[in-house]
Amino acid sequence: MEDKDVITPQKAFQMPILKVLIDLGSKAPPSAVYAHLKQELNLLPGDLGTRETGQIVWKNNAAWARARLVKSGKLDGLTPGMWRITEKGRERYQCEGSSYKQSDYKPVQRRKTRMTRRNSLRITTRHLAHTSEATQEFLQQWGVKEELNLFQHGFKGVRNKYWEFYQKRMRLRADKILRFVHKHEREIKAFLNGKLPGDTSYEQICQWIHFCNLFEMYWEGKELFKMLSKDEIPASLYNWTKKLAEACGLRVRT
């Protein structure tokens, strides 16, 4: 196994994150947390590499460690662009901080991107976006290309037209569509229950939120958005995904 394939596990980031936030006065923007974390940790060669999405490996894992801390109540995830420790987080650091050793966490092998059936379908159709991935900007561009009257059809109408186009282009039978939907339902629920690997990309979570909005998984869409960090993904993608998550939240309360 090459050094570039060995990385620090996400669990090893949790205690240093709590320490850094305490040192910084309970809260700090991600850039400040990352700068101090880099001094706290003995990063491995693989940590300094980048993922297929362009994210630096150790920063991506730190962000996921932060998401786990938010989920367990150790950090407050309600303030966009700010990491904030909670009283519960302080209590955990007081109990475990003095005994923390990064060497207690065995380095893990970096996961490789696998060629899935979904990826192969996208390649054979020249990266034709699935409806769960089609953003408003993409649908607008597609509508213009297809010479649709966007004002007449509206966003919902264009999305429905694209769904018909996608079905015809992909030649998907109804049973294949149902299998696709059920597969993603299982993945989303497993992820929210902590049963999927934590190195799922932010782009994948955005796609899942779009999927939840389309297929009326409103509670799941709202919960998935809590796992996103505004500073980790492009602003346009974050803002559009936020609108979808807010729409899911409104449906949950009705």
PAMARTOR-760673 format. One record per residue (C-alpha): residue number from 1; residue in one letter; x, y, z. Coordinates in steps of 0.2 Angstrom, whole numbers, padded with zeros to 4 digits. Example, Ala and Ser with C-alpha at 12.3 -4.5 7.8 and 13.67 -1.06 7.14 Angstrom:
% residues 2
[1, 'a', [0062, -0022, 0039]];
[2, 's', [0068, -0005, 0036]];
END
This chain:
% residues 254
[1, 'm', [0000, 0000, 0000]];
[2, 'e', [0007, 0017, -0005]];
[3, 'd', [0009, 0031, 0007]];
[4, 'k', [-0003, 0042, -0004]];
[5, 'd', [-0017, 0029, -0001]];
[6, 'v', [-0016, 0030, 0018]];
[7, 'i', [-0026, 0043, 0027]];
[8, 't', [-0031, 0049, 0045]];
[9, 'p', [-0048, 0042, 0050]];
[10, 'q', [-0062, 0054, 0052]];
[11, 'k', [-0064, 0049, 0071]];
[12, 'a', [-0047, 0056, 0074]];
[13, 'f', [-0052, 0073, 0069]];
[14, 'q', [-0066, 0075, 0082]];
[15, 'm', [-0056, 0078, 0098]];
[16, 'p', [-0044, 0091, 0090]];
[17, 'i', [-0059, 0100, 0083]];
[18, 'l', [-0066, 0102, 0100]];
[19, 'k', [-0049, 0108, 0107]];
[20, 'v', [-0047, 0121, 0093]];
[21, 'l', [-0064, 0128, 0096]];
[22, 'i', [-0061, 0129, 0114]];
[23, 'd', [-0044, 0138, 0111]];
[24, 'l', [-0053, 0150, 0099]];
[25, 'g', [-0066, 0155, 0111]];
[26, 's', [-0080, 0143, 0107]];
[27, 'k', [-0083, 0148, 0089]];
[28, 'a', [-0073, 0151, 0073]];
[29, 'p', [-0076, 0151, 0054]];
[30, 'p', [-0070, 0135, 0045]];
[31, 's', [-0054, 0144, 0038]];
[32, 'a', [-0048, 0147, 0056]];
[33, 'v', [-0052, 0130, 0062]];
[34, 'y', [-0043, 0122, 0047]];
[35, 'a', [-0028, 0133, 0050]];
[36, 'h', [-0027, 0127, 0068]];
[37, 'l', [-0031, 0109, 0065]];
[38, 'k', [-0016, 0108, 0053]];
[39, 'q', [-0005, 0112, 0067]];
[40, 'e', [-0014, 0100, 0080]];
[41, 'l', [-0013, 0085, 0068]];
[42, 'n', [0001, 0075, 0061]];
[43, 'l', [-0006, 0073, 0044]];
[44, 'l', [-0001, 0059, 0033]];
[45, 'p', [0004, 0060, 0014]];
[46, 'g', [-0013, 0054, 0009]];
[47, 'd', [-0021, 0067, 0019]];
[48, 'l', [-0013, 0081, 0008]];
[49, 'g', [-0020, 0074, -0008]];
[50, 't', [-0036, 0078, -0016]];
[51, 'r', [-0052, 0069, -0020]];
[52, 'e', [-0060, 0067, -0037]];
[53, 't', [-0071, 0082, -0033]];
[54, 'g', [-0055, 0093, -0030]];
[55, 'q', [-0057, 0094, -0011]];
[56, 'i', [-0042, 0091, 0000]];
[57, 'v', [-0043, 0075, 0008]];
[58, 'w', [-0040, 0080, 0026]];
[59, 'k', [-0051, 0095, 0025]];
[60, 'n', [-0065, 0085, 0018]];
[61, 'n', [-0063, 0072, 0033]];
[62, 'a', [-0062, 0086, 0045]];
[63, 'a', [-0079, 0093, 0038]];
[64, 'w', [-0087, 0076, 0040]];
[65, 'a', [-0080, 0074, 0058]];
[66, 'r', [-0088, 0091, 0061]];
[67, 'a', [-0105, 0084, 0054]];
[68, 'r', [-0104, 0070, 0065]];
[69, 'l', [-0101, 0081, 0080]];
[70, 'v', [-0116, 0092, 0075]];
[71, 'k', [-0127, 0076, 0074]];
[72, 's', [-0122, 0071, 0091]];
[73, 'g', [-0125, 0088, 0099]];
[74, 'k', [-0107, 0092, 0102]];
[75, 'l', [-0107, 0106, 0090]];
[76, 'd', [-0120, 0119, 0085]];
[77, 'g', [-0124, 0118, 0066]];
[78, 'l', [-0137, 0132, 0066]];
[79, 't', [-0125, 0146, 0061]];
[80, 'p', [-0120, 0146, 0043]];
[81, 'g', [-0101, 0149, 0040]];
[82, 'm', [-0097, 0147, 0059]];
[83, 'w', [-0092, 0131, 0069]];
[84, 'r', [-0098, 0133, 0087]];
[85, 'i', [-0095, 0121, 0102]];
[86, 't', [-0109, 0117, 0113]];
[87, 'e', [-0109, 0113, 0132]];
[88, 'k', [-0111, 0095, 0128]];
[89, 'g', [-0095, 0096, 0117]];
[90, 'r', [-0086, 0105, 0131]];
[91, 'e', [-0091, 0091, 0143]];
[92, 'r', [-0084, 0077, 0131]];
[93, 'y', [-0068, 0086, 0129]];
[94, 'q', [-0066, 0088, 0148]];
[95, 'c', [-0069, 0069, 0149]];
[96, 'e', [-0058, 0063, 0135]];
[97, 'g', [-0047, 0077, 0129]];
[98, 's', [-0032, 0073, 0141]];
[99, 's', [-0031, 0055, 0135]];
[100, 'y', [-0033, 0059, 0117]];
[101, 'k', [-0018, 0052, 0106]];
[102, 'q', [-0019, 0053, 0087]];
[103, 's', [-0008, 0037, 0087]];
[104, 'd', [-0023, 0027, 0095]];
[105, 'y', [-0032, 0029, 0078]];
[106, 'k', [-0026, 0017, 0065]];
[107, 'p', [-0023, 0025, 0048]];
[108, 'v', [-0035, 0019, 0035]];
[109, 'q', [-0034, 0016, 0016]];
[110, 'r', [-0042, 0029, 0005]];
[111, 'r', [-0057, 0023, -0004]];
[112, 'k', [-0056, 0023, -0023]];
[113, 't', [-0070, 0029, -0034]];
[114, 'r', [-0079, 0014, -0041]];
[115, 'm', [-0087, 0013, -0059]];
[116, 't', [-0105, 0011, -0054]];
[117, 'r', [-0120, 0007, -0066]];
[118, 'r', [-0126, 0024, -0064]];
[119, 'n', [-0109, 0032, -0069]];
[120, 's', [-0108, 0020, -0084]];
[121, 'l', [-0126, 0026, -0089]];
[122, 'r', [-0120, 0044, -0088]];
[123, 'i', [-0105, 0041, -0099]];
[124, 't', [-0114, 0032, -0112]];
[125, 't', [-0127, 0047, -0113]];
[126, 'r', [-0113, 0060, -0114]];
[127, 'h', [-0116, 0065, -0096]];
[128, 'l', [-0135, 0068, -0097]];
[129, 'a', [-0140, 0073, -0080]];
[130, 'h', [-0153, 0062, -0071]];
[131, 't', [-0168, 0072, -0065]];
[132, 's', [-0162, 0071, -0047]];
[133, 'e', [-0146, 0080, -0052]];
[134, 'a', [-0154, 0093, -0064]];
[135, 't', [-0152, 0110, -0056]];
[136, 'q', [-0163, 0125, -0061]];
[137, 'e', [-0148, 0132, -0071]];
[138, 'f', [-0146, 0115, -0080]];
[139, 'l', [-0165, 0114, -0084]];
[140, 'q', [-0166, 0132, -0090]];
[141, 'q', [-0151, 0129, -0102]];
[142, 'w', [-0159, 0113, -0108]];
[143, 'g', [-0176, 0122, -0110]];
[144, 'v', [-0168, 0135, -0121]];
[145, 'k', [-0159, 0122, -0131]];
[146, 'e', [-0175, 0113, -0134]];
[147, 'e', [-0184, 0129, -0139]];
[148, 'l', [-0197, 0128, -0125]];
[149, 'n', [-0206, 0143, -0119]];
[150, 'l', [-0199, 0144, -0101]];
[151, 'f', [-0212, 0158, -0096]];
[152, 'q', [-0226, 0147, -0103]];
[153, 'h', [-0221, 0131, -0095]];
[154, 'g', [-0213, 0137, -0079]];
[155, 'f', [-0200, 0128, -0069]];
[156, 'k', [-0211, 0113, -0065]];
[157, 'g', [-0217, 0111, -0083]];
[158, 'v', [-0199, 0111, -0089]];
[159, 'r', [-0194, 0099, -0076]];
[160, 'n', [-0208, 0087, -0082]];
[161, 'k', [-0203, 0089, -0100]];
[162, 'y', [-0185, 0085, -0096]];
[163, 'w', [-0191, 0069, -0086]];
[164, 'e', [-0200, 0063, -0102]];
[165, 'f', [-0185, 0067, -0113]];
[166, 'y', [-0174, 0058, -0101]];
[167, 'q', [-0185, 0042, -0100]];
[168, 'k', [-0185, 0042, -0119]];
[169, 'r', [-0167, 0045, -0121]];
[170, 'm', [-0162, 0032, -0108]];
[171, 'r', [-0175, 0019, -0113]];
[172, 'l', [-0179, 0015, -0095]];
[173, 'r', [-0193, 0003, -0091]];
[174, 'a', [-0204, 0007, -0077]];
[175, 'd', [-0197, -0008, -0066]];
[176, 'k', [-0179, -0001, -0069]];
[177, 'i', [-0185, 0017, -0063]];
[178, 'l', [-0193, 0009, -0047]];
[179, 'r', [-0177, -0001, -0044]];
[180, 'f', [-0167, 0016, -0046]];
[181, 'v', [-0179, 0025, -0034]];
[182, 'h', [-0178, 0011, -0021]];
[183, 'k', [-0159, 0010, -0022]];
[184, 'h', [-0157, 0028, -0018]];
[185, 'e', [-0171, 0028, -0004]];
[186, 'r', [-0161, 0014, 0004]];
[187, 'e', [-0144, 0023, 0002]];
[188, 'i', [-0151, 0039, 0010]];
[189, 'k', [-0159, 0031, 0025]];
[190, 'a', [-0143, 0021, 0028]];
[191, 'f', [-0133, 0037, 0027]];
[192, 'l', [-0144, 0046, 0039]];
[193, 'n', [-0143, 0031, 0051]];
[194, 'g', [-0124, 0031, 0050]];
[195, 'k', [-0123, 0015, 0041]];
[196, 'l', [-0114, 0021, 0026]];
[197, 'p', [-0095, 0027, 0025]];
[198, 'g', [-0093, 0045, 0031]];
[199, 'd', [-0083, 0050, 0015]];
[200, 't', [-0098, 0053, 0005]];
[201, 's', [-0095, 0069, -0005]];
[202, 'y', [-0105, 0085, -0002]];
[203, 'e', [-0110, 0084, -0021]];
[204, 'q', [-0118, 0067, -0018]];
[205, 'i', [-0128, 0074, -0003]];
[206, 'c', [-0134, 0089, -0014]];
[207, 'q', [-0140, 0076, -0027]];
[208, 'w', [-0149, 0066, -0013]];
[209, 'i', [-0158, 0082, -0007]];
[210, 'h', [-0164, 0085, -0025]];
[211, 'f', [-0170, 0067, -0026]];
[212, 'c', [-0179, 0069, -0009]];
[213, 'n', [-0188, 0084, -0015]];
[214, 'l', [-0193, 0075, -0031]];
[215, 'f', [-0199, 0059, -0023]];
[216, 'e', [-0208, 0067, -0008]];
[217, 'm', [-0195, 0061, 0005]];
[218, 'y', [-0196, 0078, 0014]];
[219, 'w', [-0190, 0073, 0031]];
[220, 'e', [-0175, 0065, 0024]];
[221, 'g', [-0171, 0080, 0013]];
[222, 'k', [-0172, 0092, 0028]];
[223, 'e', [-0161, 0081, 0038]];
[224, 'l', [-0148, 0079, 0024]];
[225, 'f', [-0146, 0098, 0023]];
[226, 'k', [-0139, 0098, 0041]];
[227, 'm', [-0124, 0088, 0035]];
[228, 'l', [-0119, 0102, 0022]];
[229, 's', [-0106, 0115, 0026]];
[230, 'k', [-0108, 0131, 0016]];
[231, 'd', [-0090, 0134, 0014]];
[232, 'e', [-0086, 0117, 0007]];
[233, 'i', [-0097, 0118, -0010]];
[234, 'p', [-0100, 0131, -0023]];
[235, 'a', [-0111, 0145, -0018]];
[236, 's', [-0123, 0142, -0032]];
[237, 'l', [-0125, 0124, -0028]];
[238, 'y', [-0127, 0127, -0009]];
[239, 'n', [-0140, 0141, -0012]];
[240, 'w', [-0151, 0130, -0024]];
[241, 't', [-0150, 0115, -0012]];
[242, 'k', [-0154, 0126, 0002]];
[243, 'k', [-0170, 0131, -0007]];
[244, 'l', [-0175, 0113, -0010]];
[245, 'a', [-0171, 0109, 0009]];
[246, 'e', [-0182, 0123, 0015]];
[247, 'a', [-0196, 0117, 0003]];
[248, 'c', [-0194, 0100, 0011]];
[249, 'g', [-0195, 0107, 0028]];
[250, 'l', [-0211, 0117, 0024]];
[251, 'r', [-0219, 0100, 0018]];
[252, 'v', [-0214, 0091, 0034]];
[253, 'r', [-0223, 0104, 0045]];
[254, 't', [-0239, 0104, 0035]];
END
